[in-house]
Amino acid sequence: MRQSAVSFKAKGMNFEGIVATPDDVGSPIPGVVICHPHPLFGGNMDNNVVIAVSFALVEQGFATIRFNFRGVGNSDGEHTKGEQEHQEVLGAFDLMKAWPNVDGGKLGLVGYSFGTSVILGSSAVQKKARSIALVSPNIRALSDTPLKKSKTPTMIITGSRDKLVEAEDLQDNLDAFARSPRYEVVNGADHFWGGLERQLVGPVAEFFAENLK
């Protein structure tokens, strides 16, 4: 696996990220953008779930970019509670699309926790992805998302000890999607996935292999 530190611009600001690719890339491969959890609670591109997803996808022949949202690490700007963070997601898509040996027509998107809220709140971001995986989203973000009207293949994966599983209106929200999301629950996992990352990344990598390759 090769990892390259990168910098990209969005709305005049600079953002840092890391692009990971397999060692030997022949024909163009699919790419996946990964969005990290809440910056105000320590979330960044080096989060355990973000790294585990990235490495698992690269092992399966994907390129990935993980990046720091505004105000995190060396990325410019200040946290906006998810209101403007979609702009750097779009910037990450532009970089991934232009990356050597990446098939710009086969791009996917993963969000974890806060990262899912950014994705679910922006139809512009959703339209860039041919498939979307949501790791441990919250019920409020699922309730209001324009993604419900989309036919984009979508996966929701969470832990049996996560609050999402206990939400009374979860099934109603899943039923409201024009294309039913794949919904998986990993037994024993909580919102942070400590020690259970492997059980998470297997289904996520399989989902993208089915929908991007």
Accessible surface in RSA format (square Angstrom, percent):
REM  Atomic radii and reference values for relative SASA: ProtOr
REM  Chains: A
REM  Algorithm: Lee & Richards
REM  Probe-radius: 1.40
REM  Slices: 20
REM RES _ NUM      All-atoms   Total-Side   Main-Chain    Non-polar    All polar
REM                ABS   REL    ABS   REL    ABS   REL    ABS   REL    ABS   REL
RES MET A   1    85.90  44.5  39.56  26.2  46.34 110.3  37.53  31.9  48.37  64.1
RES ARG A   2   150.17  63.1 145.26  74.1   4.90  11.7  44.46  60.8 105.70  64.1
RES GLN A   3    87.91  49.2  52.92  38.7  34.98  83.3  17.72  37.7  70.18  53.2
RES SER A   4    43.87  37.1  38.80  51.8   5.07  11.7  17.70  37.7  26.17  36.7
RES ALA A   5    96.46  88.7  63.05  97.3  33.40  76.0  63.44  89.3  33.01  87.4
RES VAL A   6    22.01  14.5   8.57   7.8  13.44  32.4  16.93  14.7   5.08  13.8
RES SER A   7    80.79  68.3  53.52  71.4  27.27  62.8  39.64  84.4  41.15  57.6
RES PHE A   8    14.58   7.3   7.72   4.8   6.86  17.8  14.58   8.8   0.00   0.0
RES LYS A   9   137.18  66.9 116.80  71.7  20.38  48.5  95.10  85.6  42.07  44.8
RES ALA A  10    11.01  10.1   2.80   4.3   8.21  18.7  11.01  15.5   0.00   0.0
RES LYS A  11   160.11  78.1 119.81  73.5  40.30  96.0  73.44  66.1  86.67  92.3
RES GLY A  12    69.26  85.4   0.00   N/A  69.26  85.4  34.13  93.7  35.13  78.7
RES MET A  13    40.58  21.0  40.34  26.7   0.24   0.6  24.85  21.1  15.73  20.8
RES ASN A  14    58.07  40.0  57.99  56.0   0.08   0.2  13.50  32.5  44.57  43.1
RES PHE A  15     1.26   0.6   0.00   0.0   1.26   3.3   1.24   0.8   0.02   0.0
RES GLU A  16    35.87  20.6  35.13  26.6   0.74   1.8  14.91  28.8  20.96  17.1
RES GLY A  17     1.67   2.1   0.00   N/A   1.67   2.1   0.00   0.0   1.67   3.7
RES ILE A  18    32.52  18.5  32.07  23.9   0.46   1.1  32.07  23.1   0.46   1.2
RES VAL A  19     1.01   0.7   0.36   0.3   0.65   1.6   0.36   0.3   0.65   1.8
RES ALA A  20     0.28   0.3   0.28   0.4   0.00   0.0   0.28   0.4   0.00   0.0
RES THR A  21    17.24  12.3  17.24  17.5   0.00   0.0   6.66   8.9  10.59  16.0
RES PRO A  22    23.99  17.5  21.00  19.1   2.99  10.9  23.45  19.4   0.54   3.4
RES ASP A  23    75.22  52.7  68.03  67.7   7.19  17.0  23.64  55.6  51.58  51.4
RES ASP A  24   133.23  93.3 107.89 107.4  25.35  59.9  40.11  94.4  93.13  92.9
RES VAL A  25    40.98  27.0  13.38  12.1  27.60  66.5  15.65  13.6  25.33  68.7
RES GLY A  26    62.95  77.6   0.00   N/A  62.95  77.6  40.97 112.4  21.98  49.2
RES SER A  27    86.17  72.8  70.99  94.7  15.18  35.0  44.83  95.5  41.34  57.9
RES PRO A  28    85.69  62.5  68.82  62.7  16.88  61.3  68.82  56.8  16.88 104.9
RES ILE A  29    24.75  14.1  24.24  18.1   0.51   1.2  24.75  17.8   0.00   0.0
RES PRO A  30    10.13   7.4  10.13   9.2   0.00   0.0  10.13   8.4   0.00   0.0
RES GLY A  31     0.04   0.0   0.00   N/A   0.04   0.0   0.04   0.1   0.00   0.0
RES VAL A  32     0.12   0.1   0.00   0.0   0.12   0.3   0.12   0.1   0.00   0.0
RES VAL A  33     0.00   0.0   0.00   0.0   0.00   0.0   0.00   0.0   0.00   0.0
RES ILE A  34     1.85   1.1   1.35   1.0   0.50   1.2   1.35   1.0   0.50   1.4
RES CYS A  35     0.05   0.0   0.00   0.0   0.05   0.1   0.05   0.1   0.00   0.0
RES HIS A  36     0.45   0.2   0.36   0.3   0.09   0.2   0.36   0.4   0.09   0.1
RES PRO A  37    13.32   9.7  13.32  12.1   0.00   0.0  13.32  11.0   0.00   0.0
RES HIS A  38    50.25  27.5  48.69  33.8   1.56   4.0  29.52  30.4  20.74  24.1
RES PRO A  39    21.60  15.7   3.99   3.6  17.61  64.0   4.04   3.3  17.56 109.1
RES LEU A  40   117.61  65.5  87.60  62.7  30.02  75.5  91.70  64.4  25.92  69.7
RES PHE A  41   171.58  85.8 135.07  83.7  36.51  95.0 144.51  87.6  27.07  77.5
RES GLY A  42    61.28  75.6   0.00   N/A  61.28  75.6  39.62 108.7  21.67  48.5
RES GLY A  43     5.45   6.7   0.00   N/A   5.45   6.7   3.03   8.3   2.42   5.4
RES ASN A  44    50.55  34.9  50.55  48.9   0.00   0.0   3.45   8.3  47.10  45.5
RES MET A  45    16.90   8.8  16.69  11.0   0.20   0.5  16.90  14.4   0.00   0.0
RES ASP A  46    79.82  55.9  64.18  63.9  15.64  37.0  22.43  52.8  57.38  57.2
RES ASN A  47    30.12  20.8  22.23  21.5   7.89  19.0   8.53  20.5  21.59  20.9
RES ASN A  48    61.10  42.1  45.97  44.4  15.13  36.4  39.00  93.9  22.11  21.4
RES VAL A  49     0.98   0.6   0.98   0.9   0.00   0.0   0.98   0.8   0.00   0.0
RES VAL A  50     0.80   0.5   0.34   0.3   0.47   1.1   0.80   0.7   0.00   0.0
RES ILE A  51    46.75  26.6  46.75  34.8   0.00   0.0  46.75  33.7   0.00   0.0
RES ALA A  52    22.38  20.6  12.96  20.0   9.42  21.4  20.42  28.8   1.96   5.2
RES VAL A  53     1.22   0.8   0.89   0.8   0.32   0.8   1.20   1.0   0.01   0.0
RES SER A  54     0.19   0.2   0.19   0.3   0.00   0.0   0.00   0.0   0.19   0.3
RES PHE A  55    68.84  34.4  68.70  42.6   0.13   0.4  68.71  41.7   0.12   0.4
RES ALA A  56    15.15  13.9  11.65  18.0   3.51   8.0  14.06  19.8   1.09   2.9
RES LEU A  57     0.75   0.4   0.75   0.5   0.00   0.0   0.75   0.5   0.00   0.0
RES VAL A  58     6.13   4.0   3.53   3.2   2.60   6.3   3.53   3.1   2.60   7.1
RES GLU A  59   143.78  82.5 106.65  80.7  37.12  88.4  42.49  82.2 101.28  82.7
RES GLN A  60    88.81  49.7  82.32  60.2   6.49  15.5   8.91  19.0  79.91  60.6
RES GLY A  61    21.42  26.4   0.00   N/A  21.42  26.4  19.92  54.7   1.50   3.4
RES PHE A  62     0.00   0.0   0.00   0.0   0.00   0.0   0.00   0.0   0.00   0.0
RES ALA A  63     0.00   0.0   0.00   0.0   0.00   0.0   0.00   0.0   0.00   0.0
RES THR A  64     0.38   0.3   0.38   0.4   0.00   0.0   0.00   0.0   0.38   0.6
RES ILE A  65     0.00   0.0   0.00   0.0   0.00   0.0   0.00   0.0   0.00   0.0
RES ARG A  66    11.05   4.6  11.05   5.6   0.00   0.0   0.46   0.6  10.58   6.4
RES PHE A  67     0.41   0.2   0.03   0.0   0.38   1.0   0.03   0.0   0.38   1.1
RES ASN A  68     7.39   5.1   7.39   7.1   0.00   0.0   0.00   0.0   7.39   7.1
RES PHE A  69     0.19   0.1   0.19   0.1   0.00   0.0   0.19   0.1   0.00   0.0
RES ARG A  70    13.77   5.8  13.68   7.0   0.09   0.2   0.02   0.0  13.75   8.3
RES GLY A  71    44.70  55.1   0.00   N/A  44.70  55.1  11.61  31.8  33.09  74.1
RES VAL A  72    18.31  12.0  15.41  14.0   2.90   7.0  18.31  15.9   0.00   0.0
RES GLY A  73    64.46  79.5   0.00   N/A  64.46  79.5  30.13  82.7  34.32  76.9
RES ASN A  74   124.68  86.0 102.10  98.7  22.58  54.4  24.98  60.1  99.70  96.4
RES SER A  75     8.97   7.6   0.00   0.0   8.97  20.7   0.05   0.1   8.92  12.5
RES ASP A  76    57.11  40.0  50.78  50.5   6.32  15.0  16.54  38.9  40.57  40.5
RES GLY A  77    37.88  46.7   0.00   N/A  37.88  46.7  16.36  44.9  21.53  48.2
RES GLU A  78   143.34  82.3 135.57 102.6   7.77  18.5  51.12  98.9  92.22  75.3
RES HIS A  79    40.40  22.1  16.94  11.8  23.46  60.0  16.50  17.0  23.89  27.8
RES THR A  80    37.72  26.8  28.67  29.1   9.05  21.6  36.04  48.4   1.68   2.5
RES LYS A  81   170.12  83.0 146.03  89.6  24.09  57.4  90.16  81.2  79.96  85.2
RES GLY A  82    23.47  28.9   0.00   N/A  23.47  28.9   7.80  21.4  15.66  35.1
RES GLU A  83   124.09  71.2 104.89  79.4  19.20  45.7  38.08  73.7  86.01  70.2
RES GLN A  84    71.23  39.8  71.23  52.1   0.00   0.0  18.67  39.7  52.56  39.9
RES GLU A  85     0.05   0.0   0.05   0.0   0.00   0.0   0.00   0.0   0.05   0.0
RES HIS A  86    47.62  26.0  47.62  33.1   0.00   0.0  21.70  22.4  25.92  30.2
RES GLN A  87    29.71  16.6  26.87  19.6   2.84   6.8   3.41   7.3  26.30  19.9
RES GLU A  88     0.00   0.0   0.00   0.0   0.00   0.0   0.00   0.0   0.00   0.0
RES VAL A  89     0.00   0.0   0.00   0.0   0.00   0.0   0.00   0.0   0.00   0.0
RES LEU A  90    42.54  23.7  42.54  30.4   0.00   0.0  42.54  29.9   0.00   0.0
RES GLY A  91     6.49   8.0   0.00   N/A   6.49   8.0   4.26  11.7   2.23   5.0
RES ALA A  92     0.00   0.0   0.00   0.0   0.00   0.0   0.00   0.0   0.00   0.0
RES PHE A  93     1.77   0.9   1.14   0.7   0.63   1.6   1.51   0.9   0.26   0.7
RES ASP A  94    83.71  58.6  76.64  76.3   7.07  16.7  27.73  65.3  55.98  55.8
RES LEU A  95    29.39  16.4  20.69  14.8   8.70  21.9  28.00  19.7   1.39   3.8
RES MET A  96     0.00   0.0   0.00   0.0   0.00   0.0   0.00   0.0   0.00   0.0
RES LYS A  97   125.49  61.2 114.20  70.1  11.29  26.9  58.45  52.6  67.04  71.4
RES ALA A  98    84.19  77.4  51.30  79.2  32.89  74.8  62.11  87.5  22.08  58.5
RES TRP A  99    62.18  25.0  57.01  27.6   5.17  12.1  48.07  25.6  14.11  22.9
RES PRO A 100    96.55  70.4  80.40  73.3  16.15  58.7  91.14  75.2   5.41  33.6
RES ASN A 101    73.63  50.8  60.25  58.2  13.39  32.2   5.43  13.1  68.20  65.9
RES VAL A 102    13.78   9.1   0.55   0.5  13.24  31.9   0.55   0.5  13.24  35.9
RES ASP A 103    42.78  30.0  39.58  39.4   3.19   7.6   5.87  13.8  36.91  36.8
RES GLY A 104    23.84  29.4   0.00   N/A  23.84  29.4   6.83  18.7  17.01  38.1
RES GLY A 105    45.79  56.5   0.00   N/A  45.79  56.5  36.99 101.5   8.80  19.7
RES LYS A 106    65.79  32.1  65.79  40.4   0.00   0.0  24.73  22.3  41.07  43.7
RES LEU A 107     8.16   4.5   7.33   5.2   0.83   2.1   7.33   5.1   0.83   2.2
RES GLY A 108     0.00   0.0   0.00   N/A   0.00   0.0   0.00   0.0   0.00   0.0
RES LEU A 109     0.00   0.0   0.00   0.0   0.00   0.0   0.00   0.0   0.00   0.0
RES VAL A 110     1.17   0.8   1.17   1.1   0.00   0.0   1.17   1.0   0.00   0.0
RES GLY A 111     0.00   0.0   0.00   N/A   0.00   0.0   0.00   0.0   0.00   0.0
RES TYR A 112     6.18   2.9   6.16   3.5   0.02   0.0   2.17   1.6   4.01   4.9
RES SER A 113    21.43  18.1  17.98  24.0   3.45   8.0   4.08   8.7  17.35  24.3
RES PHE A 114    16.66   8.3  10.69   6.6   5.97  15.5  15.59   9.5   1.06   3.0
RES GLY A 115     0.00   0.0   0.00   N/A   0.00   0.0   0.00   0.0   0.00   0.0
RES THR A 116     0.00   0.0   0.00   0.0   0.00   0.0   0.00   0.0   0.00   0.0
RES SER A 117    33.80  28.6  24.65  32.9   9.16  21.1  21.50  45.8  12.30  17.2
RES VAL A 118     4.29   2.8   0.28   0.3   4.01   9.7   2.52   2.2   1.77   4.8
RES ILE A 119     0.00   0.0   0.00   0.0   0.00   0.0   0.00   0.0   0.00   0.0
RES LEU A 120     1.19   0.7   0.82   0.6   0.37   0.9   1.05   0.7   0.14   0.4
RES GLY A 121    62.48  77.0   0.00   N/A  62.48  77.0  31.21  85.6  31.27  70.0
RES SER A 122    12.10  10.2   7.60  10.1   4.50  10.4   9.90  21.1   2.20   3.1
RES SER A 123    49.54  41.9  46.00  61.4   3.54   8.2  14.82  31.6  34.71  48.6
RES ALA A 124    47.94  44.1  39.69  61.2   8.25  18.8  45.16  63.6   2.77   7.3
RES VAL A 125     0.00   0.0   0.00   0.0   0.00   0.0   0.00   0.0   0.00   0.0
RES GLN A 126     8.95   5.0   8.08   5.9   0.87   2.1   4.51   9.6   4.44   3.4
RES LYS A 127   172.94  84.4 136.44  83.7  36.49  86.9  91.43  82.3  81.51  86.8
RES LYS A 128    99.07  48.3  83.14  51.0  15.93  37.9  42.66  38.4  56.41  60.1
RES ALA A 129     6.91   6.4   0.00   0.0   6.91  15.7   0.26   0.4   6.65  17.6
RES ARG A 130   121.60  51.1 111.54  56.9  10.06  23.9  41.12  56.2  80.48  48.8
RES SER A 131     0.00   0.0   0.00   0.0   0.00   0.0   0.00   0.0   0.00   0.0
RES ILE A 132     0.00   0.0   0.00   0.0   0.00   0.0   0.00   0.0   0.00   0.0
RES ALA A 133     0.00   0.0   0.00   0.0   0.00   0.0   0.00   0.0   0.00   0.0
RES LEU A 134     0.00   0.0   0.00   0.0   0.00   0.0   0.00   0.0   0.00   0.0
RES VAL A 135     0.00   0.0   0.00   0.0   0.00   0.0   0.00   0.0   0.00   0.0
RES SER A 136     0.49   0.4   0.00   0.0   0.49   1.1   0.00   0.0   0.49   0.7
RES PRO A 137     1.00   0.7   0.00   0.0   1.00   3.6   0.00   0.0   1.00   6.2
RES ASN A 138    71.99  49.6  67.05  64.8   4.95  11.9  39.30  94.6  32.69  31.6
RES ILE A 139    46.11  26.2  44.35  33.0   1.76   4.2  44.35  31.9   1.76   4.8
RES ARG A 140   188.79  79.3 184.64  94.1   4.16   9.9  64.16  87.7 124.63  75.5
RES ALA A 141    17.52  16.1   5.72   8.8  11.80  26.8  15.77  22.2   1.75   4.6
RES LEU A 142     0.04   0.0   0.04   0.0   0.00   0.0   0.04   0.0   0.00   0.0
RES SER A 143    41.67  35.2  26.42  35.3  15.25  35.1  22.04  46.9  19.63  27.5
RES ASP A 144   115.09  80.6  86.21  85.8  28.88  68.3  38.16  89.8  76.93  76.7
RES THR A 145     8.01   5.7   0.00   0.0   8.01  19.1   1.55   2.1   6.46   9.8
RES PRO A 146    52.57  38.3  41.29  37.6  11.28  41.0  47.02  38.8   5.56  34.5
RES LEU A 147     1.50   0.8   0.84   0.6   0.66   1.7   0.84   0.6   0.66   1.8
RES LYS A 148    33.61  16.4  31.88  19.6   1.73   4.1  18.53  16.7  15.08  16.1
RES LYS A 149   180.62  88.1 155.19  95.2  25.43  60.6 101.81  91.6  78.81  83.9
RES SER A 150    32.99  27.9  21.76  29.0  11.23  25.9  22.99  49.0   9.99  14.0
RES LYS A 151   138.65  67.6 129.82  79.7   8.82  21.0  77.46  69.7  61.19  65.2
RES THR A 152    24.80  17.6  17.23  17.5   7.57  18.0   3.64   4.9  21.16  32.0
RES PRO A 153    22.94  16.7  21.57  19.7   1.37   5.0  22.94  18.9   0.00   0.0
RES THR A 154     6.46   4.6   1.59   1.6   4.88  11.6   0.34   0.5   6.12   9.3
RES MET A 155     0.00   0.0   0.00   0.0   0.00   0.0   0.00   0.0   0.00   0.0
RES ILE A 156     0.00   0.0   0.00   0.0   0.00   0.0   0.00   0.0   0.00   0.0
RES ILE A 157     0.00   0.0   0.00   0.0   0.00   0.0   0.00   0.0   0.00   0.0
RES THR A 158     0.00   0.0   0.00   0.0   0.00   0.0   0.00   0.0   0.00   0.0
RES GLY A 159     0.00   0.0   0.00   N/A   0.00   0.0   0.00   0.0   0.00   0.0
RES SER A 160    37.59  31.8  23.38  31.2  14.21  32.7  19.77  42.1  17.82  25.0
RES ARG A 161   164.70  69.2 137.10  69.9  27.60  65.7  42.15  57.6 122.55  74.3
RES ASP A 162     6.78   4.7   4.72   4.7   2.06   4.9   2.24   5.3   4.54   4.5
RES LYS A 163   179.14  87.4 171.56 105.3   7.59  18.1 115.12 103.6  64.02  68.2
RES LEU A 164     5.51   3.1   0.53   0.4   4.98  12.5   4.03   2.8   1.48   4.0
RES VAL A 165    52.67  34.7  35.25  31.9  17.42  42.0  35.25  30.6  17.42  47.2
RES GLU A 166   138.32  79.4 110.76  83.8  27.57  65.6  45.43  87.9  92.89  75.8
RES ALA A 167    24.48  22.5   6.19   9.5  18.29  41.6  16.48  23.2   8.00  21.2
RES GLU A 168   179.66 103.1 140.19 106.1  39.48  94.0  62.25 120.4 117.41  95.9
RES ASP A 169    65.01  45.5  63.76  63.5   1.25   3.0  25.61  60.3  39.41  39.3
RES LEU A 170    14.47   8.1  14.39  10.3   0.09   0.2  14.39  10.1   0.09   0.2
RES GLN A 171   107.28  60.0 105.00  76.7   2.28   5.4  53.03 112.9  54.25  41.1
RES ASP A 172   101.07  70.8  92.40  92.0   8.68  20.5  26.58  62.6  74.49  74.3
RES ASN A 173     9.81   6.8   8.40   8.1   1.41   3.4   1.91   4.6   7.90   7.6
RES LEU A 174    13.10   7.3  11.82   8.5   1.28   3.2  11.97   8.4   1.13   3.1
RES ASP A 175    98.31  68.9  69.49  69.2  28.82  68.2  30.24  71.2  68.07  67.9
RES ALA A 176    55.71  51.2  26.95  41.6  28.76  65.4  38.61  54.4  17.09  45.3
RES PHE A 177    12.53   6.3   2.54   1.6  10.00  26.0   2.60   1.6   9.94  28.4
RES ALA A 178    56.38  51.8  18.24  28.2  38.13  86.7  31.00  43.7  25.38  67.2
RES ARG A 179   110.93  46.6 104.75  53.4   6.17  14.7  25.61  35.0  85.32  51.7
RES SER A 180    91.50  77.3  70.38  93.9  21.12  48.7  35.69  76.0  55.80  78.2
RES PRO A 181    14.99  10.9   1.17   1.1  13.82  50.2   1.46   1.2  13.53  84.1
RES ARG A 182    73.84  31.0  62.68  32.0  11.16  26.6  36.52  49.9  37.33  22.6
RES TYR A 183    69.78  32.6  42.60  24.2  27.18  70.7  41.28  31.0  28.49  35.1
RES GLU A 184    55.32  31.8  51.06  38.6   4.26  10.1  21.73  42.0  33.59  27.4
RES VAL A 185    65.81  43.3  34.45  31.2  31.36  75.6  34.46  29.9  31.35  85.0
RES VAL A 186    17.61  11.6  14.33  13.0   3.28   7.9  17.61  15.3   0.00   0.0
RES ASN A 187   132.45  91.3 115.13 111.3  17.32  41.7  35.68  85.9  96.76  93.5
RES GLY A 188    31.28  38.6   0.00   N/A  31.28  38.6  24.76  67.9   6.52  14.6
RES ALA A 189     0.75   0.7   0.00   0.0   0.75   1.7   0.75   1.1   0.00   0.0
RES ASP A 190    48.01  33.6  46.39  46.2   1.63   3.8  12.77  30.1  35.24  35.1
RES HIS A 191    55.54  30.4  54.86  38.1   0.67   1.7  44.85  46.2  10.69  12.4
RES PHE A 192   143.19  71.6 141.88  87.9   1.31   3.4 141.96  86.1   1.22   3.5
RES TRP A 193     0.45   0.2   0.00   0.0   0.45   1.0   0.45   0.2   0.00   0.0
RES GLY A 194    58.50  72.1   0.00   N/A  58.50  72.1  33.84  92.9  24.66  55.2
RES GLY A 195    69.40  85.6   0.00   N/A  69.40  85.6  37.02 101.6  32.38  72.5
RES LEU A 196    42.17  23.5  42.17  30.2   0.00   0.0  42.17  29.6   0.00   0.0
RES GLU A 197    38.41  22.1  38.09  28.8   0.32   0.8  15.33  29.7  23.08  18.8
RES ARG A 198   199.39  83.7 189.21  96.4  10.18  24.2  70.45  96.3 128.94  78.1
RES GLN A 199    88.30  49.4  77.99  57.0  10.30  24.5  43.25  92.1  45.04  34.2
RES LEU A 200     0.00   0.0   0.00   0.0   0.00   0.0   0.00   0.0   0.00   0.0
RES VAL A 201    18.15  11.9  17.84  16.2   0.30   0.7  17.85  15.5   0.30   0.8
RES GLY A 202    38.77  47.8   0.00   N/A  38.77  47.8  34.34  94.2   4.43   9.9
RES PRO A 203    30.01  21.9  27.01  24.6   3.00  10.9  29.70  24.5   0.31   1.9
RES VAL A 204     0.93   0.6   0.93   0.8   0.00   0.0   0.93   0.8   0.00   0.0
RES ALA A 205     8.68   8.0   8.08  12.5   0.60   1.4   8.37  11.8   0.31   0.8
RES GLU A 206    95.35  54.7  88.51  67.0   6.84  16.3  29.66  57.4  65.69  53.6
RES PHE A 207     4.13   2.1   4.13   2.6   0.00   0.0   4.13   2.5   0.00   0.0
RES PHE A 208     0.00   0.0   0.00   0.0   0.00   0.0   0.00   0.0   0.00   0.0
RES ALA A 209    35.98  33.1  26.80  41.4   9.18  20.9  27.18  38.3   8.80  23.3
RES GLU A 210   103.10  59.2  68.89  52.1  34.21  81.5  42.43  82.1  60.67  49.5
RES ASN A 211    36.15  24.9  19.26  18.6  16.89  40.7   5.50  13.2  30.65  29.6
RES LEU A 212     2.16   1.2   0.00   0.0   2.16   5.4   1.24   0.9   0.92   2.5
RES LYS A 213   120.78  58.9  70.15  43.0  50.63 120.5  63.32  57.0  57.46  61.2
END  Absolute sums over single chains surface
CHAIN  1 A     9548.7       7229.9       2318.8       4763.2       4785.6
END  Absolute sums over all chains
TOTAL          9548.7       7229.9       2318.8       4763.2       4785.6
